[in-house]
Each structure stands twice: as structure tokens, then as C-alpha cells.
Amino acid sequence: MDEQEKRARAFVRRVFAGATKSVTKEGAQQFFRAGIELKPIEELIEGAREGDPKALEVLRARGRALRGSGATAPREFHLFVWECFLDGYPKGRPGPKPYDHLTRDMIIAGMVKIIHEEFGFSATRNEASKDKSSTVSACQIVAEEAPKSLFLTEEVVEAIWKASAAKARMEAQQL
């Protein structure tokens, strides 16, 4: 292991040590909740119609606040309340939610990017080099230095990295 790899591994351990709560499902949900509370009511209604329980929770809180202050609720809110009253609450998809690992994935993608750009490692390895111990990638370093409780393999880190890179490309094309 050369000096650059040692520095990269130490960097990953420091990041994970400082982000213990952020990489958990609970930390990600807290982060998401803080952001969703700032969204306009129309976006919350859209999320709630798709079955997002967090959006529904924030809408309920806003509705109670409107009722308590005597303010008039927006028309979209009234329509959504009628839909829920007549048809029942929207059903969410079963299984993990996209925001369950939002902060973990952001942190991991950021570490891979830094190790790639600042430490000079390739982001990923091809299948042939995964069998050879001489080739090291940013995704491999992150996976190996991650807390065992996260159950991260190199393949999972690569998937997170590739999804993040694809999202960045899509956002760049929209500009």
C-alpha cells in the first residue's frame, strides 16, 4: 500500500467517523424531513398522491397550523383533503423509500469523487482487475473502509457512484 492509498483510506475513515448519524436510515430521513418541510404545498400534495408518507405528514402539520390560525387553505389542499376523505389515503410503495439512504449515498458519492480527483485513483475497476490485488479504485477504498454496519460492498459503492454520476450528467444536460 503506497502513501497516497494510506492517505485516501485515512480520509474515508475520518469522513465516516464524522458522519455516523448521517449515514443511517434515521439520519437520512431527518435530513429529508427538514428539506421537505420547506417545499411548496403543491409539491407536497404531488408527493402525497404518490404515497409518500413524509409528504402526507407535513401536509397534516400544515393543515393543522392553517386550522389553528384561522387562515384559508389553498384550493389544491382542499381538493386533496376531499380525495383522501372520499377515496382513502394514497398507498405508498412497499419496501425501502428513495430517501432512506439519501445522505449515505451523497456522502459516498462525494468521497469517491474526492478520492478520484484529489488522490488520483480511478473511480471504479473493471471486472478483470478486480481479481488482481495491484489495482485499487476509489469505490474499493470506500467499501473497505466503511463501517461494517453499513454492509457496503464494492459493487454497492459502484452502483451509488454510477447513479450519482448519471444524475449529475442529466442535470448538466438540463442547463
N, C-alpha and C positions, 0 to 999 in steps of 0.2 A: 504494500500500500504506500503510495507516494504522499508527499506533503500536501499536495492540492486535494487529494481524496480525503485525507485526515481532516483538513480544514472544512471541506464540504460536509463531512459526516458530523463534525462538531457543530456546524451551523444548523443542521437539521435537528440535532438533539436540543439545542438552545431554543429553536422555534417551538418544538413540541412541548418543551418544559414550560414555556411562557404562554402556551395556548391550550392548556389542559382542558379547560371548560369549553372553549370554542370548538374543539374537535369532537365533542359529544353531541348526541342527538338533542339533548336538552338545551345545550348552548346554541345549537343551530336554530332550534325552534324559538328561543328567546330573541335571537338576532332577527329572525324573520318576523316575529310578532312586533318588534319595535319598528320595523320598516313598514309593515302593512298598516299599522295604525295611522300612518301619515298619508295613506292613499286616499284619493277622492272616492266618494260614496259610489260612484258609477263603477269603478274598478272593483270595489269590494263586492258589489252586487253581482258582477260578472263572475268573480271568483266563487262566491257562494252558490251561484247557479250551477257551477261546475262541481259542486260538492266539497269545496274547501272549508273544513271546519274552522280554521283560523279566521277566514273572512267572515263567516257567519257569526263567530264570537264577537268580532269587532263591530259588526253591524248591530248586533244586540246591544252592545255597550253604547253605541252612538244613538240608537233608538231610545234607550232609557234616559240618556242625557237630554235628548230633544224633548221627551215627555216631561222630564223633571223641570226643564227650563221654560216649558210652555211654548217653545219655538215650533214652527211649522216644518214638518219633514218634507224633503223633496218628493216630487211626484214619482220618480223611479223607485224610491224607498217604499212608498205606499203600494205600488204595483207588486213589488217583490213580497211584501208582507201578505198581500192578498193571495199571491201564488202559493206561499207557504201555508196559509190558512186553509185554502181550498184543496191543494194538491199534496200537502205534506212537505217536509224539508227535503231539499235535494240530497240525493245519496252520493257520497264520495266513493272514489275507487278504493277497493280494499288494498291492503299492503302498505309499504312504506310510501311516504309522501316525498315529492321532489325536494322539499326544503329540509328534510330530516338530516341531510348531510351537507347542506349548503356551505356552511362556514368551513367544515373539514375539507371539502373539495376545493374551496377557494384558497385555503392555506396550502394544501398540497400542490395545486397547480402553480401557485406563486413560488413555492420552494423549487419545484422542477425548473421553472423559468430562470430563477436566480442561479441555480447550480449549472444550468446550461450556458447562460450568458456570462456570468461572472467567474465561474470556476472552470469553464471550458469543456465540460463533459457533454457528450451527445445526450439529447433528451431521452431517447429510447435505444434499445438494442434490437437488432434483427434476430430472428429465431436461431440462425446459425451461430451467432456469437453468444447466445445465452448459455450454450454448453461450455464455452471457454471461460475460464476464470480471469483471463487477462483483460477482457473488455468490461468496462464499468460505465453505466449510464446514470443520469440524474434520477430516473424513475427507480432504478435498482437501489441507489443510495437512500432515497426517501423511504422505500419499502423496508429496507433492512434496519434503518434507524428509528422507524416509527414504533411507538409503544405497542407491545404485543396485544393489548386490549382492543386495539383498532382492527386487528385481523387484516392488515393490509399486505397483499402480495404485490410483486412487481407488476403482474397483469392488471390488478385493480388500479394501481397508481398510473399505469399507462392509459387505462381507459379514462380515468379522471383527466389526465393531461390532454388526451386526444379530444375529449368532449369540450374542454376549456379552449383549446386551440381552434376547434371548429366554430365555437360560439364567437370567438374573437374575429375570425375571418368573416363570419356572417355580419357582425356588427360593423366591420370595416367596409364591407360592400354596401351597406345601407347608407353610409355617409356620403 
